């Protein structure tokens, strides 16, 4: 669609959507969250709502669908369970006092591994966001349940050990660099779309962790000799804080562990056990 045929609201939508190309954008318009273009086609199918169009009098009408804002908790989980990322865009000023188009901003990004709202979660298990990386010959793993603040990290000497631990944890979402994603085919794990790999740097990771936990060095966290684990943990914090648009004050502790501390069961054995 040519830009000159777009309304001011649609131009605003496209500007915001450009910042979140991998997410379904819930664009607040009055009492509704509207979806447009491909987002509308996906949303209408999964949410089982009518697909209509905007500006029907132009040669290329814009596909659209919408949900009442007060019904968000009924519809949002359906998209998340299908592995989609959803960006919630709200009106951030009173329409009555707006000069021209109402100002809108994305206030939260929700993904399968970044769910804070209890009503969207299964009560029977943790909802982990995990991150992995390789550094200095080691393989790091960190995982966070953002709803509870449960945050752990470890490091392995072999890729097979990392894979086995991931199978045991069954995270809802996984941050993985392209260099490692080729080794994984996790059918039950959603790979995070377009994660920022610029964070995969030890010096930057150290600063993120020291700043968040207000500590002088990584020795306090037990990560001095685990650079891959430190980078994985920092990647999770960075990803989660960007998605939630705020720091996460309830994450006050990072627990490191080794598999020697636990009775380790392979994923096949674990699957056949009744774990209470």
C-alpha positions in Angstrom: 0.0 0.0 0.0 1.3 3.4 -0.9 2.1 5.7 2.0 0.0 8.6 0.7 -3.2 6.4 1.0 -2.5 5.6 4.7 -4.2 7.3 7.5 -2.1 8.9 10.3 -2.9 6.0 12.6 -1.8 3.5 10.0 1.5 5.3 9.4 2.0 5.3 13.2 1.2 1.6 13.3 3.8 0.8 10.6 6.5 2.9 12.3 6.0 0.9 15.5 5.7 -2.4 13.7 9.0 -1.8 12.1 10.6 -1.8 15.5 9.0 -5.2 16.3 9.0 -7.1 13.0 9.1 -10.5 14.6 6.2 -9.9 17.0 2.4 -9.7 16.5 1.6 -6.2 17.4 -1.5 -5.5 19.5 -2.2 -1.9 18.6 -4.6 -0.2 21.0 -7.3 1.8 19.4 -10.0 2.9 21.8 -11.5 -0.2 23.5 -9.8 -2.7 21.1 -6.4 -4.1 20.3 -6.2 -4.2 16.6 -4.0 -6.3 14.3 -3.2 -5.5 10.7 -1.7 -7.0 7.6 0.0 -10.4 8.2 -0.5 -10.1 11.9 -4.3 -9.9 11.3 -4.2 -13.0 9.1 -2.3 -15.0 11.8 -4.3 -13.6 14.6 -7.7 -14.2 13.1 -6.9 -17.8 12.4 -5.4 -18.7 15.8 -7.8 -16.6 17.8 -10.8 -17.7 15.7 -12.1 -14.2 15.1 -13.3 -12.5 12.0 -10.8 -11.1 9.5 -12.1 -7.9 8.0 -10.3 -5.0 6.2 -9.6 -1.3 6.8 -10.0 1.4 4.1 -12.1 -0.9 1.9 -12.5 1.9 -0.7 -8.8 1.8 -1.7 -7.3 -0.7 -4.3 -5.4 -2.6 -1.6 -7.5 -2.8 1.6 -5.6 -3.5 4.8 -6.5 -6.9 6.5 -7.4 -6.3 10.1 -8.9 -8.0 13.1 -9.3 -7.0 16.8 -10.1 -8.1 20.3 -11.7 -6.1 23.2 -8.9 -4.8 25.4 -10.7 -6.2 28.5 -10.5 -9.7 26.9 -6.7 -9.7 26.5 -6.3 -12.5 29.1 -8.6 -14.8 27.1 -6.9 -14.3 23.8 -3.2 -13.7 24.5 -2.4 -17.2 25.8 -3.6 -18.8 22.6 -0.9 -17.0 20.6 1.8 -17.5 23.2 1.1 -21.3 23.3 1.6 -21.4 19.6 5.1 -19.9 20.1 4.4 -16.3 19.0 5.9 -13.2 20.4 3.3 -10.4 21.1 4.1 -6.7 21.5 1.5 -4.8 23.5 1.2 -1.2 22.2 -0.9 1.1 24.4 -2.2 4.7 24.1 0.1 6.6 26.4 -1.8 9.9 26.5 -5.4 10.9 26.9 -7.0 11.0 23.4 -9.0 14.1 24.5 -5.8 16.0 25.2 -3.8 14.7 22.2 -2.8 17.1 19.5 -3.2 15.1 16.3 -2.6 11.4 16.5 -2.7 9.8 20.0 0.8 8.9 21.1 1.3 5.1 21.4 4.2 3.0 22.7 5.0 -0.7 23.2 4.9 -1.2 26.9 5.5 -5.0 27.1 6.7 -7.8 24.9 5.4 -11.2 25.9 7.0 -14.4 24.6 6.6 -18.1 25.7 9.5 -17.7 28.1 8.6 -14.2 29.4 5.2 -14.4 31.1 4.7 -12.6 34.4 0.9 -12.8 34.6 -0.2 -15.9 36.7 -3.4 -16.4 34.7 -1.3 -17.2 31.6 0.8 -19.8 33.3 0.5 -23.5 34.0 0.7 -24.1 37.8 2.1 -27.5 37.5 5.6 -26.5 36.2 8.1 -23.7 35.9 8.0 -21.6 32.8 11.7 -21.2 32.0 13.4 -18.8 29.6 16.8 -20.4 28.8 20.0 -19.2 27.1 23.0 -21.1 25.9 26.4 -20.1 24.5 29.9 -21.4 23.9 33.0 -19.6 25.2 36.6 -20.6 25.8 35.8 -24.3 25.1 32.9 -24.4 27.6 29.1 -24.5 27.1 27.1 -22.2 29.2 23.4 -22.6 30.3 21.3 -20.2 32.3 17.6 -20.3 32.9 15.0 -18.0 34.5 11.4 -18.3 35.6 10.6 -14.6 35.3 7.3 -15.1 37.2 9.1 -16.3 40.4 12.6 -15.0 40.0 14.1 -18.5 40.0 17.5 -17.9 38.2 20.2 -20.6 37.7 23.3 -21.0 35.7 25.9 -23.8 35.0 28.6 -24.7 32.5 29.5 -27.9 30.7 32.6 -29.3 29.0 30.6 -31.0 26.3 27.7 -30.2 24.0 26.0 -33.5 24.8 25.8 -32.6 28.5 24.3 -29.3 27.6 21.7 -31.0 25.3 20.8 -33.5 28.1 20.2 -30.7 30.6 18.1 -28.8 28.2 16.0 -31.9 27.6 15.5 -32.3 31.3 14.5 -28.6 31.9 12.2 -28.3 28.9 12.3 -24.5 28.8 9.5 -22.7 27.1 11.9 -20.5 25.1 15.5 -20.7 24.2 18.0 -18.0 23.3 20.7 -19.6 21.2 23.4 -18.1 19.0 23.3 -19.2 15.4 26.6 -21.1 15.9 24.8 -23.4 18.3 21.3 -23.5 16.8 22.6 -25.8 14.1 23.2 -28.4 16.7 19.7 -28.3 18.1 16.4 -29.5 16.9 14.3 -29.0 20.0 10.8 -29.9 18.8 9.3 -28.9 22.2 11.3 -25.7 22.7 10.5 -22.4 21.0 13.7 -20.7 19.7 13.6 -17.0 20.5 13.2 -15.0 17.3 15.9 -12.5 16.4 17.7 -12.5 19.7 20.4 -9.8 20.1 23.7 -11.6 19.8 25.7 -8.5 20.5 25.4 -9.3 24.1 27.6 -12.5 23.6 30.7 -10.8 24.9 32.3 -11.5 28.3 33.2 -8.0 29.2 29.7 -6.7 28.4 28.2 -9.7 30.3 30.2 -8.9 33.4 29.0 -5.4 33.4 25.4 -6.4 33.1 25.6 -8.9 35.9 27.6 -6.6 38.2 25.1 -3.7 37.6 22.0 -5.8 38.1 23.1 -7.6 41.3 25.2 -4.6 42.6 28.3 -6.7 43.1 32.0 -5.9 42.6 32.9 -9.0 40.7 31.5 -12.3 39.4 33.2 -14.1 42.2 30.2 -13.3 44.3 28.0 -15.3 42.0 30.4 -18.2 41.6 31.0 -17.4 37.9 34.7 -16.4 38.0 35.7 -19.6 36.1 32.5 -20.0 34.2 32.6 -17.4 31.4 30.1 -19.2 29.2 27.6 -19.4 32.0 28.1 -15.7 32.8 27.4 -14.7 29.2 24.3 -16.9 29.1 22.9 -15.4 32.4 23.6 -11.8 31.2 21.9 -12.6 27.9 18.8 -13.6 29.7 18.7 -10.5 31.8 19.2 -8.3 28.8 16.5 -10.0 26.8 14.0 -10.0 29.7 14.5 -6.4 30.6 14.1 -5.3 27.0 10.9 -7.3 26.7 9.5 -6.0 30.0 10.7 -2.4 29.3 12.0 -2.2 32.9 14.6 -3.6 35.2 13.5 -6.7 37.1 14.0 -6.0 40.8 12.5 -9.3 41.9 15.4 -11.2 40.4 17.8 -10.8 43.4 19.8 -14.1 43.2 21.6 -16.2 40.6 22.3 -19.7 41.8 25.1 -21.7 40.2 25.2 -25.4 40.2 26.9 -28.5 38.9 25.3 -31.8 37.9 27.4 -33.5 40.6 25.1 -31.8 43.2 22.1 -33.7 42.0 21.1 -37.2 41.0 21.1 -36.7 37.2 18.5 -38.6 35.2 18.7 -38.7 31.4 15.7 -37.3 29.6 14.2 -40.7 28.7 14.3 -41.9 32.3 12.9 -38.6 33.6 10.0 -38.8 31.1 8.9 -42.2 32.5 9.0 -41.2 36.1 6.1 -39.9 38.1 7.6 -36.7 39.6 5.5 -35.1 42.3 
